[in-house]
């Protein structure tokens, strides 16, 4: 089951990368070097990442939420602009609104249990912020 949980994390990270690539392509932004760089660049807090207005985004705190055609993905930027961080809430939200590939994780209690197991096995580490990162 832990392998499936790691697959969930990888899919979440992949969707975040997809959203960031849309910002890079449509808005001409580069991956930020700190969490608020994009918000401070003058880009509107809410908007769209495609000419048809179907892929919406909004910034919040240190993060962003993007409604991709495949579902919603919400992330926070790391202290140095990293985009691969995660936590229980973000993974639970992604299972609920961003993917249909992990129905076994619809119960947040299971995500919390898998999270604790993966952490105890040293599969990821906590940053000095709220985010966790997979160990390479």
C-alpha positions in Angstrom: 0.0 0.0 0.0 2.9 2.4 0.7 3.9 2.0 -3.0 0.5 3.2 -4.0 0.8 6.2 -1.7 4.1 7.1 -3.2 2.5 6.9 -6.7 -0.2 9.3 -5.4 2.6 11.8 -4.4 4.3 11.4 -7.8 1.0 12.1 -9.6 0.3 15.1 -7.4 3.8 16.5 -8.1 3.4 15.8 -11.8 0.1 17.9 -11.9 1.8 20.7 -10.0 4.6 20.7 -12.7 1.9 20.7 -15.4 0.3 23.8 -13.8 3.7 25.6 -13.4 4.5 24.9 -17.0 1.3 26.6 -18.0 2.3 29.7 -16.1 5.7 29.6 -17.8 4.2 29.1 -21.3 1.1 31.4 -21.1 2.2 34.0 -18.6 5.9 34.0 -19.5 6.9 33.3 -15.8 9.9 31.2 -14.7 9.8 29.0 -11.6 10.0 31.4 -8.7 13.0 31.6 -6.4 10.9 32.4 -3.3 7.2 31.7 -2.4 5.7 35.1 -3.2 7.7 35.9 -6.3 4.9 35.4 -8.8 2.3 37.2 -6.7 4.7 40.2 -6.3 5.4 40.3 -10.1 2.1 42.0 -10.8 0.2 39.0 -12.2 -3.4 39.1 -11.1 -4.4 37.1 -8.1 -7.0 35.3 -10.2 -7.0 34.5 -13.9 -6.7 32.0 -16.7 -3.8 30.0 -18.2 -5.3 29.5 -21.6 -6.8 31.6 -24.3 -10.2 30.0 -24.0 -10.5 30.8 -20.3 -11.0 27.2 -19.2 -8.0 26.7 -17.0 -8.4 29.0 -14.0 -5.9 29.8 -11.3 -5.9 31.8 -8.0 -3.0 32.6 -5.7 -3.4 32.2 -1.9 -0.8 32.8 0.7 2.4 31.0 -0.4 0.6 28.9 -3.0 -1.7 28.6 -5.9 -4.7 26.6 -7.0 -5.1 25.7 -10.7 -8.2 24.0 -12.2 -6.7 21.8 -14.9 -8.8 19.8 -17.4 -7.8 16.7 -15.4 -8.9 18.3 -12.0 -7.8 20.8 -9.4 -4.3 20.9 -8.0 -3.4 23.2 -5.1 0.2 23.7 -3.8 2.4 25.9 -1.8 5.8 27.1 -3.0 8.7 26.1 -0.8 11.0 28.6 0.8 13.2 28.7 -2.4 10.3 28.4 -4.8 10.2 24.6 -4.9 7.1 23.1 -6.3 7.5 19.4 -5.2 6.4 19.9 -1.6 3.3 18.2 -0.1 1.4 17.6 3.1 -1.7 15.6 4.2 -4.2 18.4 3.3 -2.8 18.9 -0.2 -2.8 15.2 -1.0 -6.3 14.7 0.5 -7.6 17.7 -1.6 -5.9 16.3 -4.7 -7.6 12.9 -4.2 -10.9 14.6 -3.7 -10.7 17.2 -6.6 -7.8 16.4 -8.8 -7.6 12.8 -9.7 -9.7 9.7 -10.0 -6.7 7.3 -10.0 -6.6 6.7 -6.3 -10.1 5.9 -5.0 -8.6 3.9 -2.1 -7.3 7.2 -0.6 -10.7 9.0 -0.4 -10.6 8.4 3.3 -8.3 11.1 4.8 -7.6 8.8 7.8 -5.9 6.4 5.4 -3.8 9.2 3.9 -2.7 10.2 7.4 -1.8 6.6 8.3 0.2 6.2 5.0 1.8 9.6 5.6 2.9 8.5 9.1 4.2 5.2 7.8 6.2 6.7 5.0 7.7 9.3 7.3 8.7 6.7 9.8 10.4 4.7 7.0 12.4 7.9 6.1 10.8 8.2 2.7 10.5 12.0 3.0 11.6 14.8 5.2 9.8 17.9 6.6 11.0 21.3 5.6 11.2 24.2 8.1 7.8 25.2 6.7 4.7 22.9 6.6 5.8 21.0 3.5 7.4 17.6 3.1 9.7 16.4 0.3 10.4 13.0 -1.0 14.0 11.9 -0.4 15.8 11.1 -3.6 
